[in-house]
Amino acid sequence: MFIFSAQWGSVPEKDVQAAAEILKEGGVVAFPTETVYGLGARYDSEVAIKKIFAAKGRPSDNPLIVHISHPRELALVAREFSPTEEKLMMAFWPGPLTLVLNKQEAVSPLVTAGRNTVGVRMPSNPLALKLIAATGVPLVAPSANISGRPSPTTAQHVAQDLVGRIDALLDGGETTVGLESTVIRVFSDRIVVLRPGSVTRSMLEEVAKLPVMLSTETEGVPEAPGMKYVHYAPEAQLILYVKANRDEIAASLARDLSTAVIAYADTLDGLPANVHKFTLGERGSVDLAAQRLYAYLREADSLGVERILVEGIESKGLGEAVMNRLYKAASQVIGGQA
């Protein structure tokens, strides 16, 4: 596996071109976006797309998102955009919003899991945009990890899972958002959020002037990634305390100290010194939880703990996306419903 790393703060242009050549020839390359690292292949090569499923161990009925570098590429993969969809693209692209659109006939059913729709987004990470543009075609790119594991937010996370399984890795440093993109389906009278992310429901409502609701679909072929299977799970047992207090978590620790705790700073302050602690920052803050969650889960696994106790946050705005990931990753939920 070739690893192209940043030098003096950026990946050299020659390395971007080298990675693009690998993609052009049907290889698979991991690269950073603003959300998480993606595992890219050209959208029009079924041979390359199959390599993604094989490298990740990804179920074939889990659709892929197509990434573009310029709005003009949209017509290659999707058709018949509504005025509302165009308005949302103008407001949030480039950025962490995926729209599920009617697909062009040329888009392989491997990309869409056999559906007539395709998820498309234009990332804002400059390195991702350069790579897609240099390849010359849109890229399909799920998260660059073994399916079911916490998504990678650094190149090191990608290497932990996929070394020997992929052709190359572009190391662009830590991602800024830390959670996968918001995925939506737009209807004439409403917007359905298929996967919450950093583009929140209130942000969508403000632009579209339509009601926005969260999908409850869990059966059948999913419209978007992250809807059906176990996702984001560490090797350790993750116990989510939806409405935790420090005493409740401390009582659990008394029974077993082979544990890591991810919680707000004031909760961590009163816990035993020999417990592995990961802070969510000051109570009520959300950005740090979103950016660091997957890194914390991976680091806790590297410590060999048996359990990871996580303090829930308010499921509002960006917090809704964080809690969505925690519910899916949790082995046990205390004080709420998964």
C-alpha positions in Angstrom: 0.0 0.0 0.0 1.4 3.4 -1.0 1.0 6.1 1.7 1.2 9.7 0.5 1.7 12.0 3.5 1.6 15.7 3.9 4.8 17.7 3.7 4.9 21.2 5.1 1.2 21.1 5.7 -0.1 19.7 2.5 0.2 16.6 0.3 2.4 17.3 -2.7 0.7 17.7 -6.1 2.7 14.9 -7.6 1.3 12.5 -4.9 -2.3 13.6 -5.6 -1.6 12.9 -9.3 -0.1 9.5 -8.4 -3.1 8.6 -6.4 -5.4 9.7 -9.2 -3.5 7.5 -11.6 -4.2 4.5 -9.4 -7.9 5.4 -9.4 -8.0 5.8 -13.1 -6.6 2.3 -13.5 -9.3 0.8 -11.3 -7.5 0.8 -8.0 -8.9 1.9 -4.6 -7.5 4.8 -2.6 -8.3 6.1 0.9 -8.5 9.9 1.2 -9.7 12.5 3.7 -12.9 14.4 3.5 -14.1 16.9 6.1 -16.3 14.2 7.6 -14.3 10.9 7.8 -11.8 9.2 5.6 -13.3 7.7 2.5 -12.3 4.7 0.4 -12.5 5.8 -3.2 -13.0 4.1 -6.5 -14.2 5.5 -9.9 -18.0 5.3 -10.0 -18.0 3.9 -13.6 -15.9 0.8 -12.9 -17.6 -2.3 -11.5 -14.3 -4.0 -11.1 -13.1 -1.1 -8.8 -16.3 -0.9 -6.9 -16.2 -4.6 -6.1 -12.7 -4.0 -4.6 -14.3 -1.6 -2.1 -16.8 -4.2 -1.0 -14.1 -6.8 -0.7 -11.7 -4.6 1.2 -14.3 -3.4 3.7 -16.3 -6.7 4.0 -19.3 -4.5 3.2 -22.7 -6.1 2.5 -23.7 -5.6 -1.1 -27.2 -4.2 -0.2 -25.5 -1.2 1.5 -25.4 1.6 -1.1 -22.5 3.8 -1.8 -22.3 7.6 -1.9 -20.9 9.3 -5.1 -18.5 12.2 -4.5 -18.1 15.0 -7.1 -15.6 17.8 -7.4 -17.8 20.3 -9.3 -21.6 20.7 -9.8 -21.2 20.0 -13.5 -20.4 16.4 -12.7 -23.8 15.9 -11.1 -25.4 15.2 -14.5 -23.2 12.1 -14.9 -24.9 10.3 -12.0 -28.2 11.9 -11.3 -31.2 13.5 -13.1 -34.4 15.5 -12.5 -33.4 17.8 -9.6 -36.2 19.8 -8.0 -35.9 23.5 -7.1 -35.7 22.6 -3.5 -32.8 20.1 -4.1 -31.0 22.8 -6.1 -31.5 25.3 -3.3 -30.0 22.9 -0.8 -27.0 22.2 -3.0 -26.4 25.9 -3.3 -26.6 26.3 0.4 -24.5 23.3 1.6 -22.2 22.3 -1.2 -19.3 21.8 -0.9 -20.0 20.3 2.5 -21.3 17.4 4.5 -24.7 17.0 2.9 -25.7 14.0 0.7 -28.8 14.2 -1.4 -30.5 11.0 -2.6 -31.5 11.7 -6.2 -32.9 9.9 -9.2 -30.0 8.0 -10.8 -28.8 8.0 -14.3 -29.2 4.7 -16.1 -25.4 4.4 -16.5 -24.9 4.2 -12.7 -24.2 0.6 -11.7 -26.6 -1.2 -9.4 -23.5 -2.0 -7.3 -23.5 1.6 -6.3 -27.2 1.9 -5.5 -27.8 -1.6 -4.1 -30.3 -2.0 -7.0 -32.4 1.0 -6.2 -33.3 3.7 -8.7 -31.8 6.4 -6.5 -28.2 7.5 -5.8 -26.7 9.5 -3.0 -24.4 12.3 -4.1 -22.4 14.9 -2.3 -19.6 17.4 -3.0 -17.1 17.4 -0.1 -15.4 20.5 1.1 -12.0 19.0 1.9 -9.5 20.6 -0.6 -7.5 17.4 -0.9 -10.6 15.4 -1.7 -11.7 17.9 -4.3 -8.2 17.8 -5.9 -8.2 14.0 -6.0 -11.6 13.7 -7.6 -10.8 16.4 -10.2 -7.5 14.8 -11.0 -9.2 11.4 -11.5 -11.5 13.0 -14.0 -14.7 11.2 -12.9 -16.8 11.1 -9.7 -15.7 8.6 -7.0 -17.8 6.3 -4.9 -16.4 6.5 -1.3 -17.8 4.8 1.8 -15.8 5.2 5.0 -12.3 3.7 4.8 -12.7 1.1 7.5 -13.7 -2.5 8.0 -17.6 -2.5 7.9 -19.1 -2.2 11.4 -16.1 -0.6 13.0 -15.8 3.1 14.1 -15.2 5.3 11.0 -11.6 6.6 10.5 -10.9 10.2 11.2 -7.1 9.9 10.7 -4.9 8.1 8.3 -3.6 6.0 11.1 -7.2 4.7 11.7 -7.4 3.7 8.0 -4.1 1.8 8.2 -5.2 -0.1 11.3 -8.1 -1.6 9.3 -7.1 -1.7 5.7 -3.3 -2.1 5.3 -2.7 -4.8 2.7 -6.3 -4.5 1.5 -6.1 -1.3 -0.6 -3.8 0.3 -3.1 -3.0 3.7 -1.5 -3.7 6.1 1.3 -3.6 9.9 1.1 -2.7 11.2 4.6 -4.3 14.6 5.0 -4.4 14.8 8.8 -7.3 14.6 11.1 -10.8 15.3 9.7 -12.6 18.4 11.0 -16.2 17.3 11.4 -15.7 13.7 12.6 -19.1 12.3 11.7 -20.4 11.1 8.3 -22.5 13.4 6.1 -26.1 14.1 6.6 -28.1 12.1 4.1 -31.5 13.3 3.0 -34.4 12.6 0.5 -36.4 15.6 -0.6 -40.1 15.2 -1.4 -42.6 17.9 -2.5 -44.0 18.4 1.0 -41.2 17.4 3.3 -37.5 16.4 3.7 -36.6 13.0 5.3 -33.3 12.7 7.0 -32.0 9.2 6.3 -28.8 9.7 8.4 -28.3 12.7 10.6 -25.0 14.6 10.5 -23.6 18.1 11.0 -26.1 19.7 8.6 -28.9 19.6 11.1 -32.7 19.5 10.7 -33.1 23.2 11.7 -30.5 24.2 9.1 -32.4 22.3 6.4 -35.7 23.7 7.4 -34.3 27.3 7.3 -33.2 26.9 3.7 -35.9 24.6 2.3 -38.9 26.1 4.1 -40.2 22.5 4.5 -40.8 20.3 7.5 -37.8 17.9 8.2 -38.3 14.5 9.8 -36.0 11.7 10.8 -36.5 8.4 8.9 -37.6 5.3 10.9 -37.0 2.9 8.1 -35.0 -0.2 9.2 -36.1 -3.0 6.9 -35.4 -3.9 3.3 -32.8 -2.4 1.1 -31.7 0.8 2.7 -31.8 4.1 0.8 -28.6 5.3 2.5 -25.5 4.0 4.3 -25.8 3.5 8.0 -29.5 2.7 8.1 -29.6 -1.1 8.4 -26.5 -2.8 9.8 -24.5 -2.6 13.0 -22.2 0.4 12.5 -19.5 2.3 14.3 -19.0 -0.4 17.0 -15.8 -0.8 19.0 -14.4 -4.2 19.9 -15.2 -3.5 23.6 -18.8 -3.6 24.9 -20.2 -0.1 24.6 -22.7 0.9 27.3 -24.6 4.1 26.6 -26.1 6.0 29.5 -28.7 8.2 27.9 -29.4 10.2 31.0 -26.4 9.4 33.1 -25.2 10.9 36.3 -21.7 10.5 37.8 -22.9 8.3 40.7 -24.5 5.9 38.3 -21.4 5.6 36.2 -19.2 5.4 39.3 -21.3 2.5 40.7 -20.8 0.6 37.5 -17.0 1.2 37.7 -16.9 -0.3 41.1 -17.8 -3.7 39.6 -15.2 -3.6 36.9 -12.2 -1.3 36.4 -11.3 -2.7 32.9 -13.3 0.2 31.6 -13.0 3.4 29.7 -15.4 6.3 30.2 -16.3 8.9 27.6 -18.1 11.7 29.3 -18.4 15.4 30.1 -15.5 16.9 32.1 -17.5 17.3 35.3 -18.6 13.7 35.2 -15.0 12.5 34.8 -13.7 14.7 37.6 -15.2 12.4 40.3 -14.2 9.1 38.9 -11.2 6.9 40.1 -7.8 7.9 38.8 -7.0 4.5 37.3 -10.0 4.6 34.9 -9.3 5.5 31.3 -11.0 8.9 30.7 -11.9 10.6 27.5 -13.5 14.1 27.8 -16.5 15.5 25.8 -15.5 18.9 27.1 -17.7 21.2 29.0 -21.3 20.1 29.7 -23.6 21.1 26.8 -20.9 21.3 24.2 -21.3 19.0 21.2 -18.6 19.8 18.6 -15.8 17.9 20.5 -18.1 14.9 20.9 -18.7 14.8 17.2 -15.1 15.3 16.2 -13.5 12.9 18.6 -16.1 10.1 19.2 -14.6 7.6 16.7 -11.0 8.4 17.7 -12.0 7.8 21.4 -13.6 4.5 20.6 -10.6 3.3 18.7 -8.2 4.5 21.4 -10.2 2.7 24.1 -10.0 -0.5 22.0 -6.2 -0.1 21.7 -6.0 0.0 25.6 -7.6 -3.4 25.7 -10.6 -2.4 27.9 -13.6 -4.7 28.1 -16.2 -2.0 28.4 -16.6 1.6 27.3 -19.2 3.6 29.2 -20.5 6.7 27.3 -22.4 9.5 28.7 -25.3 10.5 26.4 -25.7 14.1 25.2 -28.8 16.0 24.3 -30.3 14.7 21.0 -30.7 18.0 19.4 -29.0 19.6 16.5 -25.5 18.0 16.0 -26.2 16.0 19.2 -28.9 14.1 17.2 -26.1 12.8 14.9 -23.8 11.9 17.8 -26.6 10.0 19.6 -27.6 8.2 16.3 -24.0 6.8 16.1 -24.0 5.9 19.8 -27.3 4.0 19.6 -26.1 2.0 16.6 -22.7 1.2 18.3 -24.1 0.4 21.7 -24.2 -3.2 23.1 -26.5 -1.9 25.9 -28.5 1.3 26.3 -29.4 2.4 29.8 -32.1 5.1 30.4 -33.4 5.3 26.9 -34.3 3.3 23.7 -31.9 2.2 21.0 
